[in-house]
Amino acid sequence: MKAILSALMGVYTRWRYVEDTGPSERPMAKPAAEKPKDELIRLRQSVARERRNLESYVRFNCAALAGPCEDSIRAMEGRLRALEMFARRAV
């Protein structure tokens, strides 16, 4: 049993150090200059997903979940309007 635990500990420490010493701290980091259109598409998809969630929350009478979801939708729509206005000015 001690040999098995020792082997597992050795594998875990090697795996952990390999993960920690990657080329960057955040391997999925966004590029510094993200294009506004990419963010617009992402935000539109997020709003659509949140609207579907809100519909299901309302259908199942989950007011505690529906409130924050509505706030999230309003915030994302405000961000969308700002990005669209910025994109129009840039063109």
MMTF fields as JSON, N, C-alpha, C and O atoms, coordinates in Angstrom:
{
  "mmtfVersion": "1.0.0",
  "mmtfProducer": "UNKNOWN",
  "numBonds": 363,
  "numAtoms": 364,
  "numGroups": 91,
  "numChains": 1,
  "numModels": 1,
  "chainsPerModel": [1],
  "groupsPerChain": [91],
  "chainIdList": ["A"],
  "bondAtomList": [4, 2, 8, 6, 12, 10, 16, 14, 20, 18, 24, 22, 28, 26, 32, 30, 36, 34, 40, 38, 44, 42, 48, 46, 52, 50, 56, 54, 60, 58, 64, 62, 68, 66, 72, 70, 76, 74, 80, 78, 84, 82, 88, 86, 92, 90, 96, 94, 100, 98, 104, 102, 108, 106, 112, 110, 116, 114, 120, 118, 124, 122, 128, 126, 132, 130, 136, 134, 140, 138, 144, 142, 148, 146, 152, 150, 156, 154, 160, 158, 164, 162, 168, 166, 172, 170, 176, 174, 180, 178, 184, 182, 188, 186, 192, 190, 196, 194, 200, 198, 204, 202, 208, 206, 212, 210, 216, 214, 220, 218, 224, 222, 228, 226, 232, 230, 236, 234, 240, 238, 244, 242, 248, 246, 252, 250, 256, 254, 260, 258, 264, 262, 268, 266, 272, 270, 276, 274, 280, 278, 284, 282, 288, 286, 292, 290, 296, 294, 300, 298, 304, 302, 308, 306, 312, 310, 316, 314, 320, 318, 324, 322, 328, 326, 332, 330, 336, 334, 340, 338, 344, 342, 348, 346, 352, 350, 356, 354, 360, 358],
  "bondOrderList": [1, 1, 1, 1, 1, 1, 1, 1, 1, 1, 1, 1, 1, 1, 1, 1, 1, 1, 1, 1, 1, 1, 1, 1, 1, 1, 1, 1, 1, 1, 1, 1, 1, 1, 1, 1, 1, 1, 1, 1, 1, 1, 1, 1, 1, 1, 1, 1, 1, 1, 1, 1, 1, 1, 1, 1, 1, 1, 1, 1, 1, 1, 1, 1, 1, 1, 1, 1, 1, 1, 1, 1, 1, 1, 1, 1, 1, 1, 1, 1, 1, 1, 1, 1, 1, 1, 1, 1, 1, 1],
  "groupList": [{"groupName": "MET", "atomNameList": ["N", "CA", "C", "O"], "elementList": ["N", "C", "C", "O"], "formalChargeList": [0, 0, 0, 0], "bondAtomList": [1, 0, 2, 1, 3, 2], "bondOrderList": [1, 1, 2], "singleLetterCode": "M", "chemCompType": "L-PEPTIDE LINKING"}, {"groupName": "LYS", "atomNameList": ["N", "CA", "C", "O"], "elementList": ["N", "C", "C", "O"], "formalChargeList": [0, 0, 0, 0], "bondAtomList": [1, 0, 2, 1, 3, 2], "bondOrderList": [1, 1, 2], "singleLetterCode": "K", "chemCompType": "L-PEPTIDE LINKING"}, {"groupName": "ALA", "atomNameList": ["N", "CA", "C", "O"], "elementList": ["N", "C", "C", "O"], "formalChargeList": [0, 0, 0, 0], "bondAtomList": [1, 0, 2, 1, 3, 2], "bondOrderList": [1, 1, 2], "singleLetterCode": "A", "chemCompType": "L-PEPTIDE LINKING"}, {"groupName": "ILE", "atomNameList": ["N", "CA", "C", "O"], "elementList": ["N", "C", "C", "O"], "formalChargeList": [0, 0, 0, 0], "bondAtomList": [1, 0, 2, 1, 3, 2], "bondOrderList": [1, 1, 2], "singleLetterCode": "I", "chemCompType": "L-PEPTIDE LINKING"}, {"groupName": "LEU", "atomNameList": ["N", "CA", "C", "O"], "elementList": ["N", "C", "C", "O"], "formalChargeList": [0, 0, 0, 0], "bondAtomList": [1, 0, 2, 1, 3, 2], "bondOrderList": [1, 1, 2], "singleLetterCode": "L", "chemCompType": "L-PEPTIDE LINKING"}, {"groupName": "SER", "atomNameList": ["N", "CA", "C", "O"], "elementList": ["N", "C", "C", "O"], "formalChargeList": [0, 0, 0, 0], "bondAtomList": [1, 0, 2, 1, 3, 2], "bondOrderList": [1, 1, 2], "singleLetterCode": "S", "chemCompType": "L-PEPTIDE LINKING"}, {"groupName": "GLY", "atomNameList": ["N", "CA", "C", "O"], "elementList": ["N", "C", "C", "O"], "formalChargeList": [0, 0, 0, 0], "bondAtomList": [1, 0, 2, 1, 3, 2], "bondOrderList": [1, 1, 2], "singleLetterCode": "G", "chemCompType": "PEPTIDE LINKING"}, {"groupName": "VAL", "atomNameList": ["N", "CA", "C", "O"], "elementList": ["N", "C", "C", "O"], "formalChargeList": [0, 0, 0, 0], "bondAtomList": [1, 0, 2, 1, 3, 2], "bondOrderList": [1, 1, 2], "singleLetterCode": "V", "chemCompType": "L-PEPTIDE LINKING"}, {"groupName": "TYR", "atomNameList": ["N", "CA", "C", "O"], "elementList": ["N", "C", "C", "O"], "formalChargeList": [0, 0, 0, 0], "bondAtomList": [1, 0, 2, 1, 3, 2], "bondOrderList": [1, 1, 2], "singleLetterCode": "Y", "chemCompType": "L-PEPTIDE LINKING"}, {"groupName": "THR", "atomNameList": ["N", "CA", "C", "O"], "elementList": ["N", "C", "C", "O"], "formalChargeList": [0, 0, 0, 0], "bondAtomList": [1, 0, 2, 1, 3, 2], "bondOrderList": [1, 1, 2], "singleLetterCode": "T", "chemCompType": "L-PEPTIDE LINKING"}, {"groupName": "ARG", "atomNameList": ["N", "CA", "C", "O"], "elementList": ["N", "C", "C", "O"], "formalChargeList": [0, 0, 0, 0], "bondAtomList": [1, 0, 2, 1, 3, 2], "bondOrderList": [1, 1, 2], "singleLetterCode": "R", "chemCompType": "L-PEPTIDE LINKING"}, {"groupName": "TRP", "atomNameList": ["N", "CA", "C", "O"], "elementList": ["N", "C", "C", "O"], "formalChargeList": [0, 0, 0, 0], "bondAtomList": [1, 0, 2, 1, 3, 2], "bondOrderList": [1, 1, 2], "singleLetterCode": "W", "chemCompType": "L-PEPTIDE LINKING"}, {"groupName": "GLU", "atomNameList": ["N", "CA", "C", "O"], "elementList": ["N", "C", "C", "O"], "formalChargeList": [0, 0, 0, 0], "bondAtomList": [1, 0, 2, 1, 3, 2], "bondOrderList": [1, 1, 2], "singleLetterCode": "E", "chemCompType": "L-PEPTIDE LINKING"}, {"groupName": "ASP", "atomNameList": ["N", "CA", "C", "O"], "elementList": ["N", "C", "C", "O"], "formalChargeList": [0, 0, 0, 0], "bondAtomList": [1, 0, 2, 1, 3, 2], "bondOrderList": [1, 1, 2], "singleLetterCode": "D", "chemCompType": "L-PEPTIDE LINKING"}, {"groupName": "PRO", "atomNameList": ["N", "CA", "C", "O"], "elementList": ["N", "C", "C", "O"], "formalChargeList": [0, 0, 0, 0], "bondAtomList": [1, 0, 2, 1, 3, 2], "bondOrderList": [1, 1, 2], "singleLetterCode": "P", "chemCompType": "L-PEPTIDE LINKING"}, {"groupName": "GLN", "atomNameList": ["N", "CA", "C", "O"], "elementList": ["N", "C", "C", "O"], "formalChargeList": [0, 0, 0, 0], "bondAtomList": [1, 0, 2, 1, 3, 2], "bondOrderList": [1, 1, 2], "singleLetterCode": "Q", "chemCompType": "L-PEPTIDE LINKING"}, {"groupName": "ASN", "atomNameList": ["N", "CA", "C", "O"], "elementList": ["N", "C", "C", "O"], "formalChargeList": [0, 0, 0, 0], "bondAtomList": [1, 0, 2, 1, 3, 2], "bondOrderList": [1, 1, 2], "singleLetterCode": "N", "chemCompType": "L-PEPTIDE LINKING"}, {"groupName": "PHE", "atomNameList": ["N", "CA", "C", "O"], "elementList": ["N", "C", "C", "O"], "formalChargeList": [0, 0, 0, 0], "bondAtomList": [1, 0, 2, 1, 3, 2], "bondOrderList": [1, 1, 2], "singleLetterCode": "F", "chemCompType": "L-PEPTIDE LINKING"}, {"groupName": "CYS", "atomNameList": ["N", "CA", "C", "O"], "elementList": ["N", "C", "C", "O"], "formalChargeList": [0, 0, 0, 0], "bondAtomList": [1, 0, 2, 1, 3, 2], "bondOrderList": [1, 1, 2], "singleLetterCode": "C", "chemCompType": "L-PEPTIDE LINKING"}],
  "groupTypeList": [0, 1, 2, 3, 4, 5, 2, 4, 0, 6, 7, 8, 9, 10, 11, 10, 8, 7, 12, 13, 9, 6, 14, 5, 12, 10, 14, 0, 2, 1, 14, 2, 2, 12, 1, 14, 1, 13, 12, 4, 3, 10, 4, 10, 15, 5, 7, 2, 10, 12, 10, 10, 16, 4, 12, 5, 8, 7, 10, 17, 16, 18, 2, 2, 4, 2, 6, 14, 18, 12, 13, 5, 3, 10, 2, 0, 12, 6, 10, 4, 10, 2, 4, 12, 0, 17, 2, 10, 10, 2, 7],
  "groupIdList": [1, 2, 3, 4, 5, 6, 7, 8, 9, 10, 11, 12, 13, 14, 15, 16, 17, 18, 19, 20, 21, 22, 23, 24, 25, 26, 27, 28, 29, 30, 31, 32, 33, 34, 35, 36, 37, 38, 39, 40, 41, 42, 43, 44, 45, 46, 47, 48, 49, 50, 51, 52, 53, 54, 55, 56, 57, 58, 59, 60, 61, 62, 63, 64, 65, 66, 67, 68, 69, 70, 71, 72, 73, 74, 75, 76, 77, 78, 79, 80, 81, 82, 83, 84, 85, 86, 87, 88, 89, 90, 91],
  "secStructList": [7, 2, 2, 2, 2, 2, 2, 2, 2, 2, 2, 2, 2, 2, 2, 2, 2, 2, 2, 2, 6, 1, 1, 1, 1, 7, 6, 6, 7, 7, 7, 1, 1, 7, 7, 2, 2, 2, 2, 2, 2, 2, 2, 2, 2, 2, 2, 2, 2, 2, 2, 2, 2, 2, 2, 2, 2, 2, 2, 6, 6, 7, 2, 2, 2, 2, 2, 2, 2, 2, 2, 2, 2, 2, 2, 2, 2, 2, 2, 2, 2, 2, 2, 2, 2, 2, 2, 2, 2, 2, 7],
  "xCoordList": [0.826, 0.0, 0.873, 0.567, 1.964, 2.863, 3.5, 3.694, 3.825, 4.435, 3.456, 3.852, 2.198, 1.178, 0.995, 0.963, 0.875, 0.714, 1.941, 1.816, 3.097, 4.328, 4.358, 4.746, 3.953, 3.926, 2.905, 3.185, 1.729, 0.708, 1.177, 0.918, 1.859, 2.366, 3.412, 3.438, 4.269, 5.273, 4.644, 5.079, 3.622, 2.924, 2.234, 2.301, 1.58, 0.867, 1.823, 1.531, 2.942, 3.863, 4.462, 4.649, 4.767, 5.275, 4.214, 4.522, 2.984, 1.886, 1.648, 1.462, 1.656, 1.402, 2.477, 2.152, 3.727, 4.794, 4.785, 5.148, 4.383, 4.271, 3.173, 3.346, 2.058, 0.963, 1.371, 1.007, 2.109, 2.473, 3.548, 3.65, 4.347, 5.471, 5.216, 6.145, 3.967, 3.628, 4.208, 4.803, 4.049, 4.612, 4.03, 4.712, 2.804, 2.21, 1.392, 1.005, 1.139, 0.362, -1.081, -1.701, -1.613, -2.976, -2.925, -2.843, -2.971, -2.849, -3.998, -3.817, -5.152, -6.29, -6.464, -7.575, -5.391, -5.474, -5.895, -5.512, -6.7, -7.163, -6.037, -5.183, -6.027, -5.043, -5.289, -6.415, -4.225, -4.334, -5.314, -6.049, -5.341, -6.222, -7.348, -7.29, -8.372, -9.5, -10.364, -10.668, -10.757, -11.555, -12.964, -13.534, -13.532, -14.875, -15.927, -16.873, -15.799, -16.8, -16.844, -17.921, -15.674, -15.656, -16.397, -17.149, -16.186, -16.869, -18.362, -19.173, -18.734, -20.149, -20.835, -21.927, -20.189, -20.763, -20.892, -21.918, -19.846, -19.859, -20.961, -21.667, -21.103, -22.132, -23.536, -24.424, -23.745, -25.068, -25.414, -26.556, -24.444, -24.678, -24.971, -25.829, -24.256, -24.479, -25.865, -26.533, -26.297, -27.631, -28.69, -29.655, -28.517, -29.484, -29.542, -30.623, -28.374, -28.33, -29.006, -29.756, -28.749, -29.363, -30.877, -31.622, -31.337, -32.785, -33.443, -34.537, -32.77, -33.31, -33.356, -34.326, -32.302, -32.294, -33.417, -34.103, -33.607, -34.658, -36.03, -36.872, -36.259, -37.541, -37.796, -38.908, -36.782, -36.964, -37.141, -37.909, -36.447, -36.627, -38.051, -38.663, -38.574, -39.936, -40.936, -41.907, -40.7, -41.6, -41.703, -42.778, -40.586, -40.579, -40.693, -40.407, -41.114, -41.347, -40.131, -40.246, -38.985, -37.749, -37.389, -36.466, -38.128, -37.912, -36.523, -35.939, -35.996, -34.674, -33.586, -32.568, -33.786, -32.81, -33.124, -32.221, -34.391, -34.795, -34.309, -33.921, -34.32, -33.893, -32.465, -32.234, -31.497, -30.108, -29.909, -29.065, -30.678, -30.569, -31.027, -30.401, -32.113, -32.588, -31.551, -31.308, -30.942, -29.899, -28.713, -28.141, -28.353, -27.242, -27.552, -26.685, -28.782, -29.185, -29.127, -28.628, -29.634, -29.598, -28.163, -27.865, -27.285, -25.883, -25.222, -24.491, -25.48, -24.882, -25.448, -24.718, -26.749, -27.336, -26.765, -26.555, -26.508, -25.866, -24.464, -24.053, -23.742, -22.401, -22.467, -21.625, -23.474, -23.661, -23.908, -23.305, -24.802, -25.091, -23.838, -23.59, -23.053, -21.824, -20.826, -20.198, -20.679, -19.754, -20.225, -19.414, -21.53, -22.053, -21.835, -21.488, -22.039, -21.818, -20.331, -19.991, -19.464, -18.032, -17.635, -16.811, -18.238, -17.907, -18.37, -17.681, -19.535, -20.018, -19.105, -18.86, -18.61, -17.714, -16.37, -15.744, -15.927, -14.627, -14.661, -13.628, -15.834, -15.944, -16.056, -16.156],
  "yCoordList": [-1.187, 0.0, 1.254, 2.241, 1.196, 2.339, 2.604, 3.759, 1.555, 1.705, 2.343, 3.176, 1.961, 2.527, 4.007, 4.826, 4.352, 5.76, 6.572, 7.714, 5.997, 6.677, 6.916, 7.994, 5.92, 6.065, 7.118, 7.937, 7.099, 8.103, 9.503, 10.454, 9.631, 10.939, 11.44, 12.626, 10.547, 10.927, 11.374, 12.361, 10.656, 11.031, 12.38, 13.23, 12.577, 13.828, 15.015, 16.047, 14.887, 16.02, 16.33, 17.5, 15.311, 15.57, 16.236, 17.171, 15.781, 16.363, 17.814, 18.686, 18.062, 19.4, 20.363, 21.472, 19.979, 20.876, 21.088, 22.168, 20.095, 20.263, 21.281, 22.14, 21.189, 22.13, 23.546, 24.503, 23.693, 25.015, 25.696, 26.923, 24.952, 25.545, 25.632, 25.495, 25.858, 25.993, 27.278, 28.06, 27.519, 28.705, 30.006, 31.031, 29.981, 31.18, 30.754, 29.593, 31.699, 31.377, 31.044, 30.191, 31.716, 31.467, 30.981, 31.798, 29.673, 29.176, 29.615, 29.693, 29.897, 30.311, 31.827, 32.326, 32.554, 34.013, 34.608, 34.131, 35.671, 36.352, 37.207, 37.676, 37.41, 38.327, 39.738, 40.099, 40.527, 41.871, 42.741, 43.52, 42.626, 43.461, 42.6, 42.165, 42.358, 41.566, 42.413, 43.562, 41.863, 42.611, 42.811, 41.882, 44.011, 44.269, 43.346, 42.985, 42.953, 42.085, 40.743, 40.176, 40.221, 38.956, 39.09, 38.198, 40.202, 40.416, 40.627, 40.182, 41.291, 41.477, 40.132, 39.892, 39.269, 37.944, 37.169, 36.543, 37.215, 36.502, 37.025, 36.248, 38.352, 38.934, 38.597, 38.322, 38.613, 38.251, 36.811, 36.514, 35.923, 34.524, 34.391, 33.604, 35.163, 35.12, 35.639, 35.082, 36.712, 37.26, 36.236, 36.032, 35.596, 34.582, 33.427, 32.94, 32.991, 31.909, 32.326, 31.545, 33.551, 34.03, 34.182, 33.934, 34.585, 34.683, 33.301, 33.16, 32.284, 30.917, 30.484, 29.866, 30.811, 30.478, 31.192, 30.597, 32.466, 33.248, 32.654, 32.577, 32.235, 31.615, 30.375, 30.175, 29.553, 28.351, 28.701, 28.038, 29.73, 30.139, 30.622, 30.287, 31.4, 31.907, 30.756, 30.703, 29.843, 28.709, 27.859, 27.354, 27.701, 26.869, 27.676, 27.166, 28.94, 29.814, 29.921, 29.764, 30.185, 30.365, 31.851, 32.278, 32.626, 34.074, 34.426, 35.426, 33.622, 33.902, 33.814, 34.5, 32.993, 32.876, 33.842, 34.284, 34.163, 35.035, 36.467, 37.118, 36.97, 38.349, 38.63, 39.55, 37.862, 38.088, 37.855, 38.5, 36.942, 36.675, 37.901, 38.263, 38.532, 39.749, 40.862, 41.587, 40.995, 42.006, 41.742, 42.668, 40.483, 40.107, 40.432, 40.92, 40.165, 40.459, 41.954, 42.388, 42.749, 44.208, 44.717, 45.588, 44.182, 44.615, 44.248, 45.054, 43.036, 42.617, 43.419, 43.751, 43.733, 44.536, 45.944, 46.523, 46.507, 47.817, 47.778, 48.697, 46.727, 46.564, 46.4, 46.934, 45.656, 45.491, 46.827, 47.122, 47.641, 48.954, 49.813, 50.499, 49.784, 50.578, 50.103, 50.924, 48.794, 48.261, 48.569, 48.884, 48.478, 48.798, 50.27, 50.614, 51.135, 52.567, 52.827, 53.621, 52.171, 52.311, 51.818, 52.435, 50.689, 50.135, 51.082, 51.241, 51.706, 52.654, 53.868, 54.38, 54.326, 55.491, 55.161, 56.018, 53.912, 53.496, 53.388, 53.511, 53.161, 52.98, 54.271, 54.3],
  "zCoordList": [0.0, 0.0, 0.0, -0.67, 0.765, 0.835, -0.524, -0.902, -1.253, -2.573, -3.559, -4.375, -3.489, -4.369, -4.079, -4.998, -2.799, -2.427, -2.827, -3.271, -2.674, -3.065, -4.574, -5.025, -5.351, -6.803, -7.228, -8.104, -6.613, -6.927, -6.572, -7.309, -5.459, -5.056, -6.043, -6.373, -6.514, -7.501, -8.809, -9.402, -9.265, -10.499, -10.326, -11.214, -9.201, -8.953, -8.94, -9.544, -8.272, -8.203, -9.566, -9.9, -10.359, -11.711, -12.568, -13.307, -12.486, -13.254, -12.838, -13.686, -11.54, -11.038, -11.522, -11.946, -11.472, -11.893, -13.399, -13.865, -14.164, -15.611, -15.917, -16.782, -15.217, -15.42, -15.021, -15.703, -13.946, -13.442, -14.267, -14.234, -15.0, -15.719, -17.216, -18.011, -17.607, -19.019, -19.59, -18.848, -20.901, -21.545, -21.009, -21.006, -20.563, -19.961, -18.759, -18.63, -17.895, -16.708, -17.064, -16.429, -18.077, -18.522, -19.97, -20.887, -20.191, -21.549, -22.453, -23.668, -21.907, -22.721, -22.695, -22.876, -22.474, -22.383, -23.714, -24.783, -23.622, -24.826, -25.383, -24.63, -26.674, -27.23, -26.717, -26.374, -26.67, -26.1, -26.869, -26.262, -28.178, -28.992, -29.558, -30.708, -28.741, -29.203, -30.115, -29.795, -31.233, -32.181, -31.621, -31.049, -31.775, -31.262, -31.852, -31.153, -33.107, -33.714, -33.01, -32.824, -32.612, -31.888, -30.571, -30.178, -29.893, -28.621, -28.842, -28.03, -29.919, -30.23, -30.439, -29.924, -31.192, -31.445, -30.145, -29.881, -29.339, -28.061, -27.147, -26.505, -27.092, -26.24, -26.734, -25.927, -28.037, -28.569, -28.221, -27.871, -28.314, -27.954, -26.461, -26.059, -25.642, -24.199, -23.835, -22.964, -24.505, -24.239, -24.628, -23.893, -25.771, -26.205, -25.203, -24.872, -24.722, -23.739, -22.441, -21.855, -21.983, -20.746, -20.901, -19.952, -22.082, -22.32, -22.242, -21.694, -22.794, -22.683, -21.223, -20.784, -20.469, -19.043, -18.317, -17.486, -18.629, -17.983, -18.269, -17.374, -19.507, -19.849, -18.994, -18.505, -18.816, -18.007, -16.531, -15.835, -16.039, -14.646, -14.412, -13.398, -15.337, -15.201, -15.306, -14.551, -16.235, -16.428, -15.159, -14.835, -14.44, -13.243, -11.953, -10.87, -12.071, -10.911, -9.997, -8.782, -10.576, -9.811, -9.813, -10.507, -9.031, -9.008, -8.478, -8.894, -7.576, -7.008, -8.083, -7.985, -9.086, -10.169, -11.309, -12.019, -11.481, -12.588, -12.387, -13.357, -11.17, -10.903, -11.333, -12.117, -10.839, -11.271, -12.765, -13.387, -13.34, -14.769, -15.57, -16.566, -15.136, -15.803, -15.695, -16.659, -14.518, -14.337, -15.257, -15.833, -15.387, -16.249, -17.704, -18.43, -18.134, -19.509, -19.764, -20.803, -18.825, -18.987, -19.083, -19.9, -18.261, -18.288, -19.618, -20.194, -20.1, -21.364, -22.533, -23.467, -22.489, -23.567, -23.564, -24.629, -22.387, -22.317, -22.9, -23.609, -22.605, -23.162, -24.682, -25.404, -25.165, -26.608, -27.291, -28.323, -26.712, -27.3, -27.344, -28.336, -26.287, -26.247, -27.305, -27.974, -27.459, -28.459, -29.876, -30.746, -30.109, -31.437, -31.769, -32.899, -30.78, -31.002, -31.276, -32.154, -30.538, -30.738, -32.136, -32.812, -32.56, -33.872, -34.989, -35.997, -34.803, -35.822, -35.912, -37.004, -34.794, -34.795, -35.428, -36.053, -35.265, -35.804, -37.325, -37.984, -37.872, -39.342, -40.045, -41.272]
}
